Structure formats: C-alpha cells, structure tokens
Amino acid sequence: MRTERQPYTYCVMSERPGKIHRSVSFYDARLRISTGVVEDYRPYLTIGTDSAEMTVSTTGGGPVTLADLELAERLVAAARDYRSKCRAAYTGALPA
C-alpha cells in the first residue's frame, strides 16, 4: 500500500576536495523534480516518476555552451506553455 505524502522541498550542499555539489528537489506523491550543479560548473535538471526519469545536463559534460543555454530557454518556454494550458483547462477556458 502506498501512502500519499505531502509535497516538500529538499536542499543539499556537499563538498569534496575541489568539488561542490548543490541541489534543490521538489517532491509530491507522484512527481520528483530536482535541479543542481555538480563539479562546480555542470548544471542538471531531473524529472521523475515511479515509472520514468529524465535528466538534462550540459553537452559533453563540459562547461556550459550557448547550445545548453538555448535548450534551457526552450525548456522554460515549454513549461510556461504547459502551465498556461493547465490553467486554462482548470478554469474551463480550453475549447472542448
């Protein structure tokens, strides 16, 4: 039996010689979203459920490039569009 948990936020910062890892995670009963930086320069985004997980990070594991920034901007635009559609559906503003 699975118990429903209340949403929560989890923040972590750890340090090894020369390496700092920072992350912020948001959880609810069905979805996990985590973002952070590893190796002091490599940002990542992870979205997961009980049945799937997706992680996005910088190309080639190296320093952030213009392509990485453009991908992040497309992800933000898509998330805003999704939020807008959810809001419209919730308020009944979507066409049938």
mmCIF file of the C-alpha atoms, coordinates in Angstrom:
data_MODEL
# 
_entry.id   MODEL 
# 
loop_
_atom_site.group_PDB 
_atom_site.id 
_atom_site.type_symbol 
_atom_site.label_atom_id 
_atom_site.label_alt_id 
_atom_site.label_comp_id 
_atom_site.label_asym_id 
_atom_site.label_entity_id 
_atom_site.label_seq_id 
_atom_site.pdbx_PDB_ins_code 
_atom_site.Cartn_x 
_atom_site.Cartn_y 
_atom_site.Cartn_z 
_atom_site.occupancy 
_atom_site.B_iso_or_equiv 
_atom_site.pdbx_formal_charge 
_atom_site.auth_seq_id 
_atom_site.auth_comp_id 
_atom_site.auth_asym_id 
_atom_site.auth_atom_id 
_atom_site.pdbx_PDB_model_num 
ATOM 1  C CA . MET A 1 1  ? 0.000   0.000  0.000   1.00 0.00 ? 1  MET A CA 1 
ATOM 2  C CA . ARG A 1 2  ? 1.373   3.391  -0.978  1.00 0.00 ? 2  ARG A CA 1 
ATOM 3  C CA . THR A 1 3  ? 0.852   6.310  1.352   1.00 0.00 ? 3  THR A CA 1 
ATOM 4  C CA . GLU A 1 4  ? 0.299   9.780  -0.064  1.00 0.00 ? 4  GLU A CA 1 
ATOM 5  C CA . ARG A 1 5  ? 2.896   12.248 1.122   1.00 0.00 ? 5  ARG A CA 1 
ATOM 6  C CA . GLN A 1 6  ? 2.589   15.974 1.449   1.00 0.00 ? 6  GLN A CA 1 
ATOM 7  C CA . PRO A 1 7  ? 4.708   17.964 -1.050  1.00 0.00 ? 7  PRO A CA 1 
ATOM 8  C CA . TYR A 1 8  ? 8.112   19.001 0.253   1.00 0.00 ? 8  TYR A CA 1 
ATOM 9  C CA . THR A 1 9  ? 11.383  20.660 -0.813  1.00 0.00 ? 9  THR A CA 1 
ATOM 10 C CA . TYR A 1 10 ? 14.787  19.097 -0.163  1.00 0.00 ? 10 TYR A CA 1 
ATOM 11 C CA . CYS A 1 11 ? 18.037  21.132 -0.400  1.00 0.00 ? 11 CYS A CA 1 
ATOM 12 C CA . VAL A 1 12 ? 21.533  19.616 -0.374  1.00 0.00 ? 12 VAL A CA 1 
ATOM 13 C CA . MET A 1 13 ? 25.050  21.000 -0.484  1.00 0.00 ? 13 MET A CA 1 
ATOM 14 C CA . SER A 1 14 ? 28.038  18.699 -0.185  1.00 0.00 ? 14 SER A CA 1 
ATOM 15 C CA . GLU A 1 15 ? 31.730  19.302 -0.660  1.00 0.00 ? 15 GLU A CA 1 
ATOM 16 C CA . ARG A 1 16 ? 34.621  17.059 -1.531  1.00 0.00 ? 16 ARG A CA 1 
ATOM 17 C CA . PRO A 1 17 ? 38.147  18.365 -2.123  1.00 0.00 ? 17 PRO A CA 1 
ATOM 18 C CA . GLY A 1 18 ? 37.785  20.657 -5.125  1.00 0.00 ? 18 GLY A CA 1 
ATOM 19 C CA . LYS A 1 19 ? 34.167  19.672 -5.815  1.00 0.00 ? 19 LYS A CA 1 
ATOM 20 C CA . ILE A 1 20 ? 30.922  21.197 -4.595  1.00 0.00 ? 20 ILE A CA 1 
ATOM 21 C CA . HIS A 1 21 ? 27.502  19.672 -5.281  1.00 0.00 ? 21 HIS A CA 1 
ATOM 22 C CA . ARG A 1 22 ? 24.360  21.765 -4.792  1.00 0.00 ? 22 ARG A CA 1 
ATOM 23 C CA . SER A 1 23 ? 20.810  20.655 -5.473  1.00 0.00 ? 23 SER A CA 1 
ATOM 24 C CA . VAL A 1 24 ? 17.213  21.603 -4.801  1.00 0.00 ? 24 VAL A CA 1 
ATOM 25 C CA . SER A 1 25 ? 14.471  18.984 -5.160  1.00 0.00 ? 25 SER A CA 1 
ATOM 26 C CA . PHE A 1 26 ? 10.687  19.315 -5.130  1.00 0.00 ? 26 PHE A CA 1 
ATOM 27 C CA . TYR A 1 27 ? 8.606   16.246 -4.359  1.00 0.00 ? 27 TYR A CA 1 
ATOM 28 C CA . ASP A 1 28 ? 4.971   15.299 -4.171  1.00 0.00 ? 28 ASP A CA 1 
ATOM 29 C CA . ALA A 1 29 ? 3.260   11.904 -4.186  1.00 0.00 ? 29 ALA A CA 1 
ATOM 30 C CA . ARG A 1 30 ? 3.641   11.436 -7.966  1.00 0.00 ? 30 ARG A CA 1 
ATOM 31 C CA . LEU A 1 31 ? 6.456   13.660 -9.267  1.00 0.00 ? 31 LEU A CA 1 
ATOM 32 C CA . ARG A 1 32 ? 10.064  14.447 -8.376  1.00 0.00 ? 32 ARG A CA 1 
ATOM 33 C CA . ILE A 1 33 ? 11.853  17.471 -9.817  1.00 0.00 ? 33 ILE A CA 1 
ATOM 34 C CA . SER A 1 34 ? 15.470  18.121 -8.960  1.00 0.00 ? 34 SER A CA 1 
ATOM 35 C CA . THR A 1 35 ? 17.973  20.709 -10.141 1.00 0.00 ? 35 THR A CA 1 
ATOM 36 C CA . GLY A 1 36 ? 21.527  21.353 -9.117  1.00 0.00 ? 36 GLY A CA 1 
ATOM 37 C CA . VAL A 1 37 ? 25.152  21.831 -10.077 1.00 0.00 ? 37 VAL A CA 1 
ATOM 38 C CA . VAL A 1 38 ? 27.870  19.193 -9.938  1.00 0.00 ? 38 VAL A CA 1 
ATOM 39 C CA . GLU A 1 39 ? 31.620  19.689 -10.281 1.00 0.00 ? 39 GLU A CA 1 
ATOM 40 C CA . ASP A 1 40 ? 31.091  23.455 -9.749  1.00 0.00 ? 40 ASP A CA 1 
ATOM 41 C CA . TYR A 1 41 ? 30.109  24.041 -13.396 1.00 0.00 ? 41 TYR A CA 1 
ATOM 42 C CA . ARG A 1 42 ? 27.717  21.357 -14.620 1.00 0.00 ? 42 ARG A CA 1 
ATOM 43 C CA . PRO A 1 43 ? 24.015  22.178 -14.098 1.00 0.00 ? 43 PRO A CA 1 
ATOM 44 C CA . TYR A 1 44 ? 21.381  19.451 -14.333 1.00 0.00 ? 44 TYR A CA 1 
ATOM 45 C CA . LEU A 1 45 ? 17.601  19.041 -14.290 1.00 0.00 ? 45 LEU A CA 1 
ATOM 46 C CA . THR A 1 46 ? 15.931  15.745 -13.399 1.00 0.00 ? 46 THR A CA 1 
ATOM 47 C CA . ILE A 1 47 ? 12.210  14.990 -13.643 1.00 0.00 ? 47 ILE A CA 1 
ATOM 48 C CA . GLY A 1 48 ? 10.990  11.611 -12.434 1.00 0.00 ? 48 GLY A CA 1 
ATOM 49 C CA . THR A 1 49 ? 8.007   9.483  -11.515 1.00 0.00 ? 49 THR A CA 1 
ATOM 50 C CA . ASP A 1 50 ? 7.735   5.915  -10.250 1.00 0.00 ? 50 ASP A CA 1 
ATOM 51 C CA . SER A 1 51 ? 7.867   4.668  -13.845 1.00 0.00 ? 51 SER A CA 1 
ATOM 52 C CA . ALA A 1 52 ? 10.294  7.023  -15.651 1.00 0.00 ? 52 ALA A CA 1 
ATOM 53 C CA . GLU A 1 53 ? 13.080  9.516  -15.100 1.00 0.00 ? 53 GLU A CA 1 
ATOM 54 C CA . MET A 1 54 ? 14.670  12.114 -17.385 1.00 0.00 ? 54 MET A CA 1 
ATOM 55 C CA . THR A 1 55 ? 17.860  14.088 -16.747 1.00 0.00 ? 55 THR A CA 1 
ATOM 56 C CA . VAL A 1 56 ? 19.130  17.044 -18.787 1.00 0.00 ? 56 VAL A CA 1 
ATOM 57 C CA . SER A 1 57 ? 22.688  18.293 -18.356 1.00 0.00 ? 57 SER A CA 1 
ATOM 58 C CA . THR A 1 58 ? 25.327  20.209 -20.274 1.00 0.00 ? 58 THR A CA 1 
ATOM 59 C CA . THR A 1 59 ? 26.573  18.856 -23.572 1.00 0.00 ? 59 THR A CA 1 
ATOM 60 C CA . GLY A 1 60 ? 29.645  16.683 -23.338 1.00 0.00 ? 60 GLY A CA 1 
ATOM 61 C CA . GLY A 1 61 ? 29.805  17.093 -19.584 1.00 0.00 ? 61 GLY A CA 1 
ATOM 62 C CA . GLY A 1 62 ? 31.932  20.203 -20.019 1.00 0.00 ? 62 GLY A CA 1 
ATOM 63 C CA . PRO A 1 63 ? 31.417  23.912 -19.460 1.00 0.00 ? 63 PRO A CA 1 
ATOM 64 C CA . VAL A 1 64 ? 28.043  25.434 -20.335 1.00 0.00 ? 64 VAL A CA 1 
ATOM 65 C CA . THR A 1 65 ? 27.724  26.377 -24.007 1.00 0.00 ? 65 THR A CA 1 
ATOM 66 C CA . LEU A 1 66 ? 25.333  28.595 -25.934 1.00 0.00 ? 66 LEU A CA 1 
ATOM 67 C CA . ALA A 1 67 ? 23.505  25.415 -27.047 1.00 0.00 ? 67 ALA A CA 1 
ATOM 68 C CA . ASP A 1 68 ? 22.974  24.480 -23.370 1.00 0.00 ? 68 ASP A CA 1 
ATOM 69 C CA . LEU A 1 69 ? 21.563  27.921 -22.611 1.00 0.00 ? 69 LEU A CA 1 
ATOM 70 C CA . GLU A 1 70 ? 19.265  27.773 -25.658 1.00 0.00 ? 70 GLU A CA 1 
ATOM 71 C CA . LEU A 1 71 ? 17.976  24.342 -24.575 1.00 0.00 ? 71 LEU A CA 1 
ATOM 72 C CA . ALA A 1 72 ? 17.291  25.661 -21.062 1.00 0.00 ? 72 ALA A CA 1 
ATOM 73 C CA . GLU A 1 73 ? 15.358  28.595 -22.549 1.00 0.00 ? 73 GLU A CA 1 
ATOM 74 C CA . ARG A 1 74 ? 13.266  26.204 -24.704 1.00 0.00 ? 74 ARG A CA 1 
ATOM 75 C CA . LEU A 1 75 ? 12.506  24.087 -21.620 1.00 0.00 ? 75 LEU A CA 1 
ATOM 76 C CA . VAL A 1 76 ? 11.359  27.196 -19.714 1.00 0.00 ? 76 VAL A CA 1 
ATOM 77 C CA . ALA A 1 77 ? 9.156   28.279 -22.640 1.00 0.00 ? 77 ALA A CA 1 
ATOM 78 C CA . ALA A 1 78 ? 7.614   24.793 -22.867 1.00 0.00 ? 78 ALA A CA 1 
ATOM 79 C CA . ALA A 1 79 ? 6.985   24.727 -19.090 1.00 0.00 ? 79 ALA A CA 1 
ATOM 80 C CA . ARG A 1 80 ? 5.271   28.126 -19.289 1.00 0.00 ? 80 ARG A CA 1 
ATOM 81 C CA . ASP A 1 81 ? 3.087   26.917 -22.162 1.00 0.00 ? 81 ASP A CA 1 
ATOM 82 C CA . TYR A 1 82 ? 2.191   23.769 -20.204 1.00 0.00 ? 82 TYR A CA 1 
ATOM 83 C CA . ARG A 1 83 ? 1.309   25.870 -17.142 1.00 0.00 ? 83 ARG A CA 1 
ATOM 84 C CA . SER A 1 84 ? -0.862  28.133 -19.294 1.00 0.00 ? 84 SER A CA 1 
ATOM 85 C CA . LYS A 1 85 ? -2.720  25.173 -20.786 1.00 0.00 ? 85 LYS A CA 1 
ATOM 86 C CA . CYS A 1 86 ? -3.225  23.629 -17.329 1.00 0.00 ? 86 CYS A CA 1 
ATOM 87 C CA . ARG A 1 87 ? -4.577  26.919 -16.006 1.00 0.00 ? 87 ARG A CA 1 
ATOM 88 C CA . ALA A 1 88 ? -6.945  27.212 -18.977 1.00 0.00 ? 88 ALA A CA 1 
ATOM 89 C CA . ALA A 1 89 ? -8.158  23.629 -18.542 1.00 0.00 ? 89 ALA A CA 1 
ATOM 90 C CA . TYR A 1 90 ? -8.628  24.131 -14.789 1.00 0.00 ? 90 TYR A CA 1 
ATOM 91 C CA . THR A 1 91 ? -10.691 27.286 -15.289 1.00 0.00 ? 91 THR A CA 1 
ATOM 92 C CA . GLY A 1 92 ? -12.671 25.778 -18.172 1.00 0.00 ? 92 GLY A CA 1 
ATOM 93 C CA . ALA A 1 93 ? -11.181 28.124 -20.744 1.00 0.00 ? 93 ALA A CA 1 
ATOM 94 C CA . LEU A 1 94 ? -9.938  25.375 -23.091 1.00 0.00 ? 94 LEU A CA 1 
ATOM 95 C CA . PRO A 1 95 ? -12.123 24.696 -26.130 1.00 0.00 ? 95 PRO A CA 1 
ATOM 96 C CA . ALA A 1 96 ? -13.998 21.393 -25.975 1.00 0.00 ? 96 ALA A CA 1 
# 
